[in-house]
């Protein structure tokens, strides 16, 4: 099966919201995540590009 790369752009502020929820809602020690949260907060207008492989479906001709 052939695959194509799908890119999704996400703002750092959205990432920090997700990671903060994991950090403060977790039952285990995630103290190393604090530095990442601080970095993302300081750069909230930056974006990240997430690449994933999706099946390539050929269109009928």
N, C-alpha and C positions, 0 to 999 in steps of 0.2 A: 504494500500500500504506500502511496506517495503522501508526503506531508508538506505543509507550508508553514511558515513562521507567522504567527499572529502576535502583533505588538499591542500592548495596552499601556497607556500613559496614566499615571496616578500621581496626584500632588503629594508632596511630603506631609502636608497637614493631614491628609487622609490616612497616610501610613501611621502617623503618630497617634491618631485616634484609635486605629486598630490595635497597635502595639500597646498603647496605654491601657486599653480594655483588657488585653491579655495579661499585662504586668500587674495591674491592680486587682484583677479578678482571679488570679492564679493562687493555688494553694501551695505551690512550691516556690523556692527562692529564685527569682529572676533578676538579681541585682545587677548583672552585667548589661541588662537591657536599658538601665537608667541612662547610661551614656548615649545610647542610640536615640532615646527619646529626646534628650537635650539637644543633640545634633539636629534631629528632624525639626524640632521647634525653632531652632535658630535659623534654619534654612527652609521655612515653611512654604515659600513661593517656588522652590525648585521642584522638579518632577523626576520620576524614575520611569524607565521603560521596561516593562515586563514582557519577555518573549516566551511564547509557548508554541509547541508544535500541534497543529490541528490537521486532521485528515483532509487531503485534497480531493474534492469531489469534482470530477469532470462533468461539465455541462453537456447535455445532449445537443448535437449539431443539427 
